[in-house]
Amino acid sequence: MAFKLHIEGEGRKIGFYKLNRLEFEGVEIDTDTDFDEVDIKELFENINAYIESGELDELDASHTITAIDPDSATVTLDADGLDEVEVSMDDLSLKNLDVDRELKLLKSAKIGDIFFVRTEAGEAYWDLSGEGEESFSLQNVEIGYLDCTNSHNQYELLRDSYYEFLCDQIIPQEACYKGEKLELDEHVLRSCQVFGDLYIVRQELPGREKIFQRVTLEERMRLNGFDDTVEPT
């Protein structure tokens, strides 16, 4: 039995970008200086331009994740021989994903590396399809879920604040039916907010632990219009 799932709600696209090689492109970032609001705005504009042009992807120093807030998600099932019906996210089984698998780019970082996190937020949908048996059961559908508390304690989650963009998010494109990954037919994100955050990899004493230090600003930098009055959902 063929079936389709339509998932929609408050989506986000999170891009992680290693910036060190941008120095060859003329973008200088001095990690030992204090950033003021004017300098950081110009820097973020330059970085965002490289991202939108696709040049950072060509440098093979990026990783992008698309996700949806489970509290906002609605799911519609359309299966052969059955009426189209809206189902609850609770009717699907969660497939816990290792958040660090999604962050290999960061986990291999060295002291002094610089990362940019670009978050787009807005209404989104995913259309997925698969093949089931005659005895199709919605309970056999598993959907990807990033539960950071399975592998990290609260201290780690607060210390490396980039986790906040990922934790407790549904990853629709990781959906499976009886272990077989579903086909992603279409995904659309209508971005209404785009934010940027800059991180510098430092060493924390006395344990010489590697940490990701966010460059703090008075307001989180919004990239589409630089209107800092609204936080993403």
Phi, psi and chi 1 to 4 in degrees:
 res  aa     phi    psi   chi1   chi2   chi3   chi4
   1 MET       -  124.1  176.1 -172.6  -68.5      -
   2 ALA   -80.9  146.1      -      -      -      -
   3 PHE  -148.4  159.4   65.2   92.8      -      -
   4 LYS  -131.7  145.3  -65.1 -178.5 -179.6  -67.3
   5 LEU  -119.4  132.3  -70.5  176.4      -      -
   6 HIS  -115.4  117.0  176.2   81.9      -      -
   7 ILE  -116.3  128.0  -58.5  172.3      -      -
   8 GLU  -142.3  158.1   65.2  177.5  -86.6      -
   9 GLY   159.0 -154.9      -      -      -      -
  10 GLU   -81.5  106.6  -62.9  172.1    9.5      -
  11 GLY  -103.8  166.7      -      -      -      -
  12 ARG  -149.6  151.2   61.6  176.9   58.7  177.5
  13 LYS  -121.3  118.9  176.5 -178.4  177.2 -177.7
  14 ILE  -112.2  118.1  -49.3  108.7      -      -
  15 GLY  -111.2  130.1      -      -      -      -
  16 PHE  -108.2  127.1  -63.6   87.2      -      -
  17 TYR  -131.7  124.4  -58.8   89.4      -      -
  18 LYS   -86.0  126.5 -174.1  176.0  177.7  180.0
  19 LEU  -101.4   -6.7  -58.3 -178.0      -      -
  20 ASN   -52.5  -39.3  -59.9   60.9      -      -
  21 ARG   -75.7   -8.3  -67.3  179.8   64.3 -176.9
  22 LEU   -66.8  -16.6  -81.9 -176.9      -      -
  23 GLU   -59.0  -32.3  -67.2  179.8    1.9      -
  24 PHE   -69.8  -18.0  -62.6  109.3      -      -
  25 GLU   -96.0    4.9  -55.2  -67.7  -27.2      -
  26 GLY    92.8    7.1      -      -      -      -
  27 VAL   -96.2  107.3  178.3      -      -      -
  28 GLU   -95.8  129.5  -62.9  -73.8  -15.4      -
  29 ILE  -128.6  110.5  -55.0  173.3      -      -
  30 ASP   -93.6  109.1 -172.6  -12.6      -      -
  31 THR   -74.4   -9.0   59.7      -      -      -
  32 ASP   -98.2    2.5  -65.3  -38.6      -      -
  33 THR  -108.3  157.7   62.2      -      -      -
  34 ASP   -80.0  137.4  -66.6  -31.1      -      -
  35 PHE   -93.0  128.5  -66.3   94.3      -      -
  36 ASP   -98.8  168.0   62.0   40.1      -      -
  37 GLU   -61.3  -37.5  -64.7  -72.7  -30.1      -
  38 VAL   -68.0  -46.9  174.5      -      -      -
  39 ASP   -63.8  -42.4  -71.0  -18.9      -      -
  40 ILE   -68.6  -34.1 -159.2   74.0      -      -
  41 LYS   -64.2  -44.6  178.6  177.7  177.0  179.0
  42 GLU   -64.9  -41.8 -178.2  179.5   -4.8      -
  43 LEU   -61.3  -46.1  174.9   62.5      -      -
  44 PHE   -64.4  -37.5  -83.2   32.9      -      -
  45 GLU   -60.6  -43.5  -75.0  178.4  -40.1      -
  46 ASN   -65.2  -45.4  -70.5  -23.9      -      -
  47 ILE   -62.6  -44.9  -65.6  169.3      -      -
  48 ASN   -61.2  -36.3 -166.6   51.1      -      -
  49 ALA   -63.3  -40.9      -      -      -      -
  50 TYR   -65.7  -37.1  -82.5  102.6      -      -
  51 ILE   -66.8  -47.9  -67.7  171.7      -      -
  52 GLU   -67.1  -27.2  -68.1 -172.8  -22.4      -
  53 SER   -80.4  -11.6   70.2      -      -      -
  54 GLY    84.9    2.1      -      -      -      -
  55 GLU   -68.7  -33.4  -69.4  177.7   73.6      -
  56 LEU   -69.0  -34.7  -92.1  179.3      -      -
  57 ASP   -63.7  -35.8  -69.0  -41.8      -      -
  58 GLU   -68.0  -24.6  -67.8  176.5    3.5      -
  59 LEU   -78.8    0.5  -66.0  175.5      -      -
  60 ASP    55.8   45.0 -164.4   27.7      -      -
  61 ALA  -136.1   44.2      -      -      -      -
  62 SER  -148.1  158.9   65.7      -      -      -
  63 HIS  -150.0  132.2 -178.1   63.6      -      -
  64 THR  -122.4  140.0  -58.8      -      -      -
  65 ILE  -128.8  135.7  -58.1  162.5      -      -
  66 THR  -111.3  137.6   55.8      -      -      -
  67 ALA  -147.8  169.7      -      -      -      -
  68 ILE  -138.9  144.2 -171.4  170.7      -      -
  69 ASP   -72.3  119.0  173.7   14.6      -      -
  70 PRO   -61.9  -28.7   19.9  -30.7      -      -
  71 ASP   -70.2  -22.0  -67.2  -27.0      -      -
  72 SER   -99.9   -8.7   73.2      -      -      -
  73 ALA   -76.6  136.8      -      -      -      -
  74 THR  -119.0  145.1   61.7      -      -      -
  75 VAL  -126.8  128.6 -176.5      -      -      -
  76 THR  -114.6  129.9  -57.3      -      -      -
  77 LEU  -105.5  131.3  168.8   67.0      -      -
  78 ASP  -129.5  103.1 -177.4    8.9      -      -
  79 ALA  -121.1  147.4      -      -      -      -
  80 ASP   -55.2  131.5  -71.3  -13.6      -      -
  81 GLY    80.6    0.6      -      -      -      -
  82 LEU  -125.3  151.2  -61.5  174.7      -      -
  83 ASP   -71.1  144.3  -68.2  -26.6      -      -
  84 GLU   -61.4  133.6 -176.6  175.5  -67.5      -
  85 VAL  -144.1  144.2   61.4      -      -      -
  86 GLU   -87.3  131.4 -174.9  171.8  -50.5      -
  87 VAL  -120.5  163.6  -60.9      -      -      -
  88 SER   -87.0  148.9  167.9      -      -      -
  89 MET   -59.2  -26.6 -174.8   63.4   73.1      -
  90 ASP   -68.2  -18.0  -66.4  -24.7      -      -
  91 ASP   -77.6  -13.0  -65.8  -34.7      -      -
  92 LEU   -98.1  147.3  -51.1  179.7      -      -
  93 SER   -82.9  140.2  -59.9      -      -      -
  94 LEU   -86.3  133.6  -64.7 -178.6      -      -
  95 LYS  -106.1   99.9  174.5 -173.8  173.8 -175.6
  96 ASN   -65.2  125.4  -73.3  -31.8      -      -
  97 LEU  -105.4  145.1  -56.5  175.9      -      -
  98 ASP   -75.7  112.9 -178.9    0.2      -      -
  99 VAL   -61.9  -31.6   66.6      -      -      -
 100 ASP   -70.3  -22.5  -71.2  -26.3      -      -
 101 ARG   -64.5  -33.1 -173.6 -168.0   70.7  173.9
 102 GLU   -78.1  -10.9  -58.3  -70.0  -16.4      -
 103 LEU  -119.2   30.8  -62.7  172.8      -      -
 104 LYS   -57.3  -35.9  -71.7 -179.8 -179.0  177.6
 105 LEU   -60.1  -39.4 -177.2   67.3      -      -
 106 LEU   -78.8  -37.1  -83.9   65.4      -      -
 107 LYS   -65.8  -25.1  -67.4  -55.0  173.6 -177.2
 108 SER   -91.4    6.8   62.4      -      -      -
 109 ALA   -67.8  152.8      -      -      -      -
 110 LYS  -113.3  159.8  -62.7  179.0  175.2   56.5
 111 ILE   -57.0  131.4  -55.0  -58.1      -      -
 112 GLY    96.5  -12.7      -      -      -      -
 113 ASP   -66.0  153.2  -78.4   -9.8      -      -
 114 ILE  -124.1  131.9  -53.0  163.5      -      -
 115 PHE  -127.3  145.7  -72.7   87.5      -      -
 116 PHE  -117.8  130.3 -170.3   75.4      -      -
 117 VAL  -110.9  119.5 -179.2      -      -      -
 118 ARG  -112.0  121.0 -175.7  178.9 -171.5  -89.6
 119 THR  -117.4  119.1  -52.2      -      -      -
 120 GLU  -100.9  137.5  -62.7 -179.3   45.3      -
 121 ALA  -133.2  142.0      -      -      -      -
 122 GLY   170.8 -173.1      -      -      -      -
 123 GLU   -73.6  138.6  -68.8  -60.8  -51.0      -
 124 ALA  -144.6  159.0      -      -      -      -
 125 TYR  -145.4  155.6   70.8   82.1      -      -
 126 TRP  -129.4  131.1  -72.6 -104.1      -      -
 127 ASP  -108.0  121.6  -76.1  -29.1      -      -
 128 LEU  -123.8  149.8  -55.6  155.6      -      -
 129 SER  -140.7  155.7   60.9      -      -      -
 130 GLY  -161.6  179.5      -      -      -      -
 131 GLU  -119.0  126.1  -66.9  -73.7  -22.1      -
 132 GLY  -113.5 -179.6      -      -      -      -
 133 GLU   -89.6  176.3  -58.4  165.3   -8.6      -
 134 GLU   -59.5  -31.0  -71.5 -172.4   12.3      -
 135 SER   -93.4   47.7   56.3      -      -      -
 136 PHE   -55.0  135.3  170.4   80.6      -      -
 137 SER  -134.5  129.6  171.4      -      -      -
 138 LEU   -62.3  -29.0 -168.9   63.1      -      -
 139 GLN   -65.0  -15.8  -79.5   70.0   35.8      -
 140 ASN   -86.3   -1.6  -71.1  -34.3      -      -
 141 VAL   -86.6  125.3  177.1      -      -      -
 142 GLU  -110.9  141.7  -70.1 -175.8  -59.3      -
 143 ILE  -127.5  140.2 -165.4  159.1      -      -
 144 GLY   -63.4  139.1      -      -      -      -
 145 TYR  -144.8  129.9  177.9   69.1      -      -
 146 LEU   -97.7  100.3  -69.1  171.9      -      -
 147 ASP  -107.7   95.2 -179.0    1.1      -      -
 148 CYS   -65.5  -24.1  -60.5      -      -      -
 149 THR   -70.4  -13.5   58.6      -      -      -
 150 ASN   -67.8  -28.7  -83.7   -7.6      -      -
 151 SER  -125.4   -6.1   52.2      -      -      -
 152 HIS  -137.2  143.3  -63.9  -84.5      -      -
 153 ASN   -86.7  172.2   58.4   41.3      -      -
 154 GLN   -62.4  -34.5  -78.5  -60.5  116.0      -
 155 TYR   -61.8  -45.2  167.7   73.5      -      -
 156 GLU   -64.5  -39.3  -68.8  172.2  -41.7      -
 157 LEU   -68.1  -35.6  -62.2  179.9      -      -
 158 LEU   -77.4  -36.5  -69.7  171.9      -      -
 159 ARG   -66.1  -48.1 -178.1 -164.3   64.1 -166.8
 160 ASP  -100.0   86.8  -64.4  -27.5      -      -
 161 SER   -68.8   -9.1   58.3      -      -      -
 162 TYR   -65.2  -17.7   54.8   79.2      -      -
 163 TYR   -61.5  -26.9  -78.1  113.8      -      -
 164 GLU   -60.9  -23.6   72.2 -175.8   69.5      -
 165 PHE   -76.3  -17.5  -53.6  115.7      -      -
 166 LEU  -115.1  -33.5  -62.4  172.8      -      -
 167 CYS   -63.3  141.5  -66.1      -      -      -
 168 ASP    63.1   30.7  -57.5  -40.4      -      -
 169 GLN  -107.6  145.7  -66.7  -68.4  -61.1      -
 170 ILE   -86.9  136.1  -65.9  -69.7      -      -
 171 ILE  -112.2   90.0  -48.3  -64.3      -      -
 172 PRO   -58.7  -36.3  -25.8   37.2      -      -
 173 GLN   -68.3   -6.4   58.7  -91.8   33.5      -
 174 GLU   -98.1   15.9  -68.5  -64.9  -29.4      -
 175 ALA   -70.5  145.4      -      -      -      -
 176 CYS  -136.4  157.0  -62.6      -      -      -
 177 TYR  -123.1  115.1 -176.2   79.7      -      -
 178 LYS    49.9   43.1  -70.8 -169.7  173.6 -177.8
 179 GLY    86.8  -10.1      -      -      -      -
 180 GLU   -94.9  125.3  -67.5  -67.8  -34.2      -
 181 LYS   -66.4  136.6 -167.0  169.4 -179.2  178.6
 182 LEU   -76.9  153.9  -59.5 -173.7      -      -
 183 GLU   -82.1  130.5 -171.9   75.4   24.8      -
 184 LEU   -86.7  108.1  177.4   61.6      -      -
 185 ASP   -83.6  -39.0  -63.7  -34.8      -      -
 186 GLU  -160.3  145.1 -173.4  174.3   24.1      -
 187 HIS  -142.0  130.7  164.7   57.5      -      -
 188 VAL  -132.9  131.8  172.7      -      -      -
 189 LEU  -121.4  119.6  170.8   65.1      -      -
 190 ARG   -95.7   89.5  -60.7 -178.3 -178.3   91.7
 191 SER   -67.9  131.4  -59.7      -      -      -
 192 CYS  -118.4  -15.9   60.5      -      -      -
 193 GLN  -137.5  135.9  -59.3  171.8   32.6      -
 194 VAL  -133.0  122.5 -176.1      -      -      -
 195 PHE  -121.8  153.9  -71.3   84.0      -      -
 196 GLY  -128.3  144.5      -      -      -      -
 197 ASP  -137.9  138.7  -65.7  -85.1      -      -
 198 LEU  -111.4  133.7 -167.6   67.3      -      -
 199 TYR  -125.4  142.0  -71.0   83.8      -      -
 200 ILE  -120.4  131.2  -60.4  169.2      -      -
 201 VAL   -80.8  121.3 -175.5      -      -      -
 202 ARG  -126.3  172.2  -55.0 -142.4 -173.2 -102.6
 203 GLN  -111.6  125.6 -163.6  168.4   60.6      -
 204 GLU   -96.1  127.7 -172.6  177.2   53.8      -
 205 LEU   -95.9  155.3  -61.6  176.2      -      -
 206 PRO   -87.8   -9.1   31.4  -34.6      -      -
 207 GLY   -80.6   -2.1      -      -      -      -
 208 ARG    56.2   36.3  -52.6 -179.3   74.5   83.5
 209 GLU   -79.3  143.4 -143.8  169.0   -0.4      -
 210 LYS   -81.3  126.1 -176.5  173.0   68.6  175.0
 211 ILE  -128.0  157.2   63.8  169.1      -      -
 212 PHE  -107.6  105.9  -71.1   77.0      -      -
 213 GLN   -93.2  119.8 -175.9  179.6   73.3      -
 214 ARG   -77.4  136.9  179.1 -170.5  -89.1  173.1
 215 VAL   -74.6  112.1  174.1      -      -      -
 216 THR   -84.6  139.5   56.3      -      -      -
 217 LEU  -128.1  162.4  -57.4  166.2      -      -
 218 GLU   -60.7  -40.2  -72.3 -173.0   11.7      -
 219 GLU  -131.7  146.0  -60.4  -75.4  -11.0      -
 220 ARG   -64.6  134.7 -168.5  175.6  179.0 -155.4
 221 MET   -77.6  120.7 -170.0   67.3   74.5      -
 222 ARG   -95.1  132.7 -177.5  163.8  175.1  172.6
 223 LEU   -93.0  -25.3  -60.6  173.9      -      -
 224 ASN   -98.2   82.4   54.6  -24.7      -      -
 225 GLY   104.6  -13.0      -      -      -      -
 226 PHE    55.5   36.3  -65.5   97.1      -      -
 227 ASP   -90.6  107.4  174.8    5.9      -      -
 228 ASP   -92.3   16.2  -58.1  -41.2      -      -
 229 THR   -88.2  -11.1   60.5      -      -      -
 230 VAL  -122.8  130.0 -177.7      -      -      -
 231 GLU   -91.5  149.0  -74.3  -67.5  -38.3      -
 232 PRO   -70.9  153.4   26.7  -34.3      -      -
 233 THR   -79.9      -   53.3      -      -      -
